[in-house]
Structures are given as structure tokens and as C-alpha cells.
Amino acid sequence: MGLFDLIQRLNVRFKLLDKAIHIIPYISFLSVLAGFAILLSLPMEGVYRNTYISENALLPAQAQTYFRESEWNIVRGYRKEVHQLEHVSPQERTQTLRTWFDDIGLKTSFHNWDISYGAENKSGTNVYGILHAPRGENTEAMVLVAPCINKDGDYNDGGVALVAALARYLKKWSVWSKNIIFVVTSDSHFSMRSWVSDYHTSMANTAGSIEAAIVLDYPAKSDYFDEIEITYEGLNGQLPNLDLFNTAVLIAGHENLRTVVQNMNTVNYLHYITRAKILFRGILAQLSAGLGPGPGSETFSGWRINAITLRARGSKGPADITTFGRVAESTLRSINNLLEHFHQSFFFFLLLSPRNFVSIGTYLPAAIALAISYPLMATYNIATAKISLGSSKLISNFWKNATYTQIAVLAPSLLLAIIYATSIIIGYLSLNTFSTSTVVFSTHAIIAMHTIITFAVIARSMKKKSAQGPTPPTALELFHARYIPLLPAPVLAYTRAYAMIFHGLILTTLSMLNFSLSILVGAATFPLVYISSRYPVSAAVSLYLTSPWIWLVVISTLTNAALGNNTKPTVLDPSSLASLVAPLDQIIENLLWAWRGMDVWTWGIIVGFWLPFWLVGLAVALMDSGEDTPTPPTTKEKKSE
């Protein structure tokens, strides 16, 4: 009791509580900086670790591989036939492939897929064959798959030929304890995702639970290639077990193949800049997974299937196409050794090179530091909100007679519920009224809305003060006074505080599911906590910088440039409005299709989480009286007498 009394006396004498409250914005800002500092420290020596095999039963590169010169002519023969199928109809191509699988002795089937969204429709046909394990119980399976068209739109004749040649070759072996499913899909996007989804829901010809999948991508016309790229990202932040990736890397090294990740053309991973580039390219790859044609491994997410994509790069050598086949063969042999599902190694990690990584315990504090900054600023807003409603003549009698509970709890909660419900309804209508014309209309509406908001924010706040008397009300204030009770500063302060608390909680949860998306949303929306109608230009700029639509274009441009995606849009010209509208059309369409055909949550996160928080900032910029608003840490507060 004496200690509590001492603290109370010190607080009254030195105003410790007031001083503590007024440094909260600085602490919140420092928390964001700490998050970025942690993220930038990940590629530093001593922070990351070397990769290793956790599951000893895998025994990578321990078994002798025989897919060598004896199979050279077989592969070349299949490849010549596949090349001739490039310009035939999809029906003729799949029928030819099924004939090959039948001749090999596989149990084959067609898979017709169809995805419709509003007036739009996508469809195709896949073919697959099952090699039943001679030593197994038909309860587990491995998948070897090749898309006819890869993520860049190239004809994958090498990958399809290898699937057929490996099916013929692996059929001769009696070592398999797991079934092997050989699949050729129309493309690496909706076609492959539809096959995986229907395999677990509606297919009659199945081969048990799928343990792992390997996607083969060999688009080069040459029989030789330089290096192998391994892609591992999944949908919604999901990743395969790190042991599968490490197994493929070790096997490629055993075959004297150079391994690359994230489209990095380098052999030297000793420099910080190189590791940092791979780290941030990995974050971008997680953000864009499923939003357009991908390598194919991401389509297996959500079914406890560990999948990677092996992609041959270059055309000069020294490796040949049979070397590529041996990597797939040896990886299947390692998976076949498992007696249980992958579980020993990490499912949450970030790679810095093919042989270096950071685990979730190392990188998660970066996202948590960002998330903490929001409830800190919420505390500041609540602590500085004052219930003084008699100063403005425009405030209705409702607010003058309101109780503390109505102002601090009921009104902010109702306003927040309206904002979030409005945003979710907009997102729901977008999903259910999808068409190319509605997407184009929505894009132009978004651009027009941002332009109107800029002028509205500036017109709302930049009023010339009269020297003789009080400031005359603006047209917006007169409209509020006549038809809508003008929201006093405490209501908006509490509304923003509750929104920031909810924002921080969702960011914390999202960081454990999709770290990349959590980092993006947390960093992009942070300027909204300092937005104020007292600084109209700053408010207008903040609304632009934190808009999800602007960030979608920026992230799409960075992703296409960094990862070498051959999908539009690839160029952003800020000086041209048309160059902004066209990419946004395609991005919104990709988001809606990804929700429908790939089960990607990104559209839901944007309209149900990011956009409502942005609308709260917009409400503050348009309706705030300018009193009792948080001060950014960049400006010094005046000391009261």
C-alpha cells in the first residue's frame, strides 16, 4: 500500500501519466521501425541457419539412379511426339497421352474441369494414370505432374515428355511402396487446381492419400540445360515441408547441378544484398501465389500435400534432359522411403539461399512489432479523447445530452460495424456480379473516388479563418447540421481506437498464417493512425499511400519485375492515368478469379480488413473536427504551462 501511495504522489507531482501518454505515438512509431529492422536483419550472418535433413528416413541421393543414357532415345522420341501435339486440339492431345499411358500399363482416366464465374467460363481436360505400388497397400500416393502450358505461357514439351518417359521407366521397378500418379494438365493454374480439388472430392479413379507432388517444367527446346530452379511457395502463405525442398537440393547437388531460387542468377550467396534480394523476392512470391499462372506447386495447397516445382533453366548445358529426369526419380525414391507424413522439419520458413533459411521463431517478431503499434495508438486515442460536447453549435441536441457510454461505446461500435459491413457487402457484390465490364467499371470508379476524396479532404479542412469572428461553417458541415448529427471528436477517436485494436489483433493472427500479407497490410496502413483533418495535404497523401488499390498495382509491378513473371501488367507509368487503370483492371480480375478458382483469401483480406480500416481513416479526414487528434512523432508537442 505504501508503494502504491508513493507512485500516486509521484504521478501527481511530476504528471508521469500525462507524460507517458504523450510518448505513446513515439513508441508506436519506434515499434514499426523495430519491425523493419528485424526484417532487414534476417539476411545477416549469425541470424540465419544452414538447411539440414530432419527426417533421416528420406536418405536423399543414397539410391543409385538408372534413368541415364539407356533412356535417352526414349525421352527424345516422346519429346518429338509431344512437340507435334502442340498445335492440335486439346481433345486429340489428351487422347494421345491417354493412349501412351494405356500402353505403359497404367490405370488411366480423363478429368474434365470447368470453372464459371458470372458470365465468364474456363474449361479443359486433363489426363492421368495411376501406377499401383507392388509393395504397398494402395493408401498413399505420390504425384508427378507436368502442365502442357507453363506459367509463362510456353509449351512444356520437355516436362510432358519426361512424365511419359518416367512412367514407362518407373513401371519396371518393384521398389515402390506408394502409388505414383502421372498427370498431364492443360495449364499450371486452374487446370491443375481443379484436378487436385476434384481428386479429393469427386473422382472415382484415385490412389489414396497424396503424400507429395513434383511438378516438372522443361520449356526449353534444347536437350541440354544449365541449372535447376526450385519453387516452393503455396497459396495463402502455406509452404511445403522444408525436408522436401532440402531433399531436392541435395539430389541436384549430387548430380552436379546448380540450384537457384526466386529467379536469382547468381552462384555467390555470401553477400548480404544477395540474400536480402532472395528474402524479399520470397515475400513477393508468397503475396502473388495463386493470383495468376504460377509454377504449379502452389495448386496443391490446402490438402496437406507437400509440393515443389522443378524448372530447367538455360539451354547450353552441361546437364541434359535425362539428368533432369534423374532428379525427379531420386526425389520420388526418397519420398517412397517415408513411413509417415512429412512432419520433422519446418512448415514456416523463409529461404535466403538454397542452403540457408530462417524459421518462424526468427522472422515472426517483425510482424508482431508492426501489429503492436496499432493497439498502442488505440490507447493514445482513448486516453486523449475528451467528452466535451458544448463547444460546437453544429452538434445536435442528441450529442449534447448523450452519456459517456453512448459516446465512448455505443456510437463508435455502431459506426465501426456500419463501415465494416459496407466494405464486406461491396466485396460480396463484386464476387457475385463478376464480369469483365463490371471490373472495368469498378476500376474507373475507384480512380474517380480517389480523385474526389483528395479534393473533399482538402476542401473540408483548408478553410480561411476570419480575423473578426469564428470560422463560417462549410457546406459539408451545414449538410451534417441539417440532416445528420455531426460526429464529435470523441466518437471518431473511439471509433478509430477500436478499429486499431481490431486491426492489431487480425494482423497478429494473419502473421502466423500468411506472414507476407501481414507485413504488407501492417506497413501499408500504418500512416492512417496519424491522419488528421488539421493537416489536409498530409491526410490526402496518406489516403493515397495507404489505399489497397494503389498498393495492388505497386506490388504487382514489383513482383513481375523481380520474379520474371511473363504476365501483364509489367510496366507502371505513374504519369499516365491509363497505365494505372489498365493494370488495376487485370489485378482485380485476377483477385476475383483467384478467390473463385484457387481458394485464395487475398480478396477477402482486402475488402474485409484493409478497406474498412482505410474507410475509418477517410471518415476521420472528412468528419473530424480537428480537435483531440494524435500528433505524429515527427512534430514536437508544445509544453503546457
Beta strands, then each sheet from edge to edge (+ up, - down):
strand 1: 49-50
strand 2: 107-117
strand 3: 120-131
strand 4: 140-149
strand 5: 179-187
strand 6: 209-217
strand 7: 224-225
strand 8: 227-231
strand 9: 258-260
strand 10: 306-313
strand 11: 319-320
strand 12: 349-353
strand 13: 356-359
sheet 1: 1+ 13- 12+
sheet 2: 2+ 3- 5+ 4+ 6+ 10+ 8- 9-
sheet 3: 7+ 11-
end
